[in-house]
Amino acid sequence: MHQQPLLLASQSPRRAELLRQIGVVFEPIRVDVEERRAADEQPEQYVARLARQKSAAGAQLQPGRVSLGADTIVLCGQRVLEKPIDREDCLAMLALLSGKRHQVITAVAVTHEQRQRHLTCVSQVSFREISQQEASDYWYSGEPADKAGAYAIQGLGGVFVQQIEGSYSAIVGLPLYETQALLAEFGLQCWQSNGATGPELAR
């Protein structure tokens, strides 16, 4: 059983908060992985590759540690929606999602030395109609700027959501059930793992 904290190869405050929710002791680290989809890469392959690369990069930075990487994309039809680059991009994404059903795909990977495991979680989200004024006001709230698909279901963007099918936590950024199962394979048992009571366990 691993005694050192998990490496979280992500700067996402949402993923950090989800790990805290299930009592995982972790250390966030920054990794440099280019997030660019290959021309012939399917959406699920793309998001899984990014999660694996982030996890592997974390493990390489601190050999011997268990590293978790994750990535999330929004898929509407055949279009992959990542983080909006500006206001116009955000408004275009929200117009595309308005009144439609889309998929949120989150991949999680865990690496320890030469061993790596990953999984992909697909959830369905249905949006109500969104007016142009609402979309513009939402952009100026600041929330969509760093969110895949230009919205946060756990924040103000939750008002657009009519229905979800699948994992709510995966839509936020990390599927908790699946993540716990992966960590258990590497000897990390969430809140039961090592009796830690440090600041990353619960706050």
N, C-alpha and C positions, 0 to 999 in steps of 0.2 A: 504494500500500500504506500502510495507516495505521500511524503510528509511536507514537501515544498508546495507553496501555493500554485495553483493553475496559472499559466500565462494566458492572458486574453489578448490575442493579436488583433486588437480593434480599439479605436478611440471612441466608439459609439457609447454615449451615456445610456442609451436605452438597453443595450446588451449588458452593460455593467449592472444596471438596476435589476434586470431579470436574473442575472447570476446571484446577486445579493438576495433576491426574493427566495431562492431555493437554498440559500446558505452556503454558497460556494466561496471558498477563500481564494482570491485571485489577485494577480498583479497585471494591470494593463500595460501593454507595450506597443510601440509604434512600429509597423512594418511597412516596407515600400513595395507594393504590388500594383502593377499597372492594370487598371480596370478597363480593358478594351476587348470587346467581343470580336472573335474571328469571323470572317465572312460566312463560313460554312458551319458555324457552331450553333447548335440548338440551344434555346434558352436554359433548359435544365442542365445541359452540359456546361454552359458558360458559368452559371452561378456556382455549380459544384467545383469547377476548376478554380475559381477565385477563392472559395473557402479552403480548398486543399492547399493552394499556394500560400495563403495568409498563415494557415496553421503551420506549414512546413517552414516558412520564413521565421516565425516565432521560435520554433524548436531549434533552428540553426543559430539564432542569436544567443540562446542560452541552452547549450547542450545538456542533456540529461533531464530537462524539465518537460512536463506535459503542456502542450500548447493547443489552444482552441482558436479556430478561425471561422468566420461566418460571413455570408453575403446574402443580400436580399434584392430581388428585382420585382417589378410589376410587369405583367404581360397582359396587354389588351389586344385581342385578336392575334396578329403576328408581330405586333410592335412591342419591343422591350423598352420599358420606361425606367430610367435610372434617376439620378438626382438632376433637377432642372438646372440649366446653366445660367438662366436669367429669368426675368419676369415673363417675357414673351413665351419662353419655353414652358414655364409653369402653367400659364394660362392655356397653352395648347394642350398640355397633358390633362388638365382638369376638364377641358372641353371634350376631349376624347373619352374620358372616363364617365362624364356626366350621363346619368340615366342608363348606364350599362353595367354588365357584369364583367369582372376581370379576375385574373389570377395573381396571387402573391406567392412567389417562390423563394424560399429561404433554404440555403444549404449550410450545414455545420460539419466541420472536420476537426478531428482531434489527432495530434501527432505526438509520439514519444520515440525519440531516437529513429530507428528505421521502420517503425510501425505506424501506420496511419489508417484511420477509419473515417468514413463520412456518410452522410445521409442527406436526403433532400425532402423537404416538406412543402406540399402545394395546398394552398387554401383559396377558396372562392369568395370574392367580395362583390356585393351589389351596391351601386351608388344611386341615390336619387338624382333628379335634375339639379344642376348647379348653374345659377345665373352668372353672367359675365361680371356683374358687380360683386357678387359673393366671391368669385374666384380672385378678383383684383384685391378685394379687402383681405382675403386670406393670405395672398402673397405678402402684403404689407405687414401682416402680423409677424412675419419672420419665420414662421414654423416650417413652411414647405421647402426652404432653401437647401437643406441637407437630407431630404427624405426621398427615397425611391418612390417614383410615381407622384411626387410633389404633394404628399399628404401624410399626416400622422394619425393613425386610427386612435391612438391613446391620448391625443390632444384635441385641438380645435377641429381638426379634420374629421373627428368622429361623427360630427353632425351630418356628414354627407352619406354615411353608411346606413343602408337599409337592412342588410342581412349579410352574415358571414357563414361559410361552411368550412370547417377545418379548425386549425389551431390559431386562436387569437394571439397567443404569445409569439407564434411564428410570423404573424403579420407585423407585430411590433418589431421583431428582429431576431428572435431566438426561440425555437420550439422547446418548451421546458421538458415535456415528457421525453422527447427524443434525445435532448441534450443530456438529461440525467442518465439515460440508458447508455449513451456513449461514454460518459465519464466513468460510469461503473465498470466498464470494460477495461479501463485504465487504472482501476484501483481508487478512484475518487468517488466517495459516497455522499456528496453534497453535505447537508448539515451534520451528518453522522461521521464525516470522513476523518476528522482528527481532533474534534473537541475544541477547535479554535474559537476564540471569542474576540478576535481583533476587529478593527473598524470595517473590514470588508465583509464580515460575516453577516451582520445585520445592522442596519441603521435607518 
